[in-house]
Amino acid sequence: MQYHHADGRATTVPNHGGRDIFPLLVRQIARDIGLTAEEFWANR
C-alpha cells in the first residue's frame, strides 16, 4: 500500500496478508505519514 503526501513524497507500507508488521516499523511508518500509530490503524 502506498500513502502519498501533498508535497509529493510517498510512503510504502508492506501488506503481506496475514503476517504482522513489527510494532517499531508501524510507529515509523505512522510518523512518516504524520499520524500516531493508533490513527494509522484506525485509518488503514
C-alpha positions in Angstrom: 0.0 0.0 0.0 1.3 3.5 -0.7 0.4 6.7 1.0 1.1 10.0 -0.8 1.9 13.3 0.8 0.6 16.5 -0.5 4.2 17.6 -1.2 4.8 14.6 -3.5 6.6 12.3 -1.1 5.3 8.7 -0.8 5.5 6.0 2.0 5.1 2.3 1.1 3.6 0.0 3.7 4.2 -3.7 3.4 1.0 -5.7 3.1 1.6 -9.5 3.3 -1.9 -10.8 4.1 -2.0 -12.5 7.4 1.5 -11.5 8.5 2.1 -9.0 11.3 4.2 -5.8 10.9 6.8 -5.3 13.6 5.4 -2.6 16.0 8.5 -0.4 15.6 8.0 -0.3 11.9 4.3 0.6 12.3 5.4 3.6 14.5 8.0 4.7 12.0 5.5 4.4 9.1 2.9 6.4 11.0 5.4 9.1 11.9 6.4 9.3 8.2 2.8 10.0 7.1 2.1 12.3 10.0 -0.1 10.1 12.2 0.2 8.3 15.5 0.3 4.5 15.4 -3.3 4.5 16.7 -4.5 6.9 14.0 -2.7 4.7 11.4 -4.5 1.6 12.5 -7.9 3.4 12.7 -7.5 4.7 9.1 -5.9 1.8 7.3 
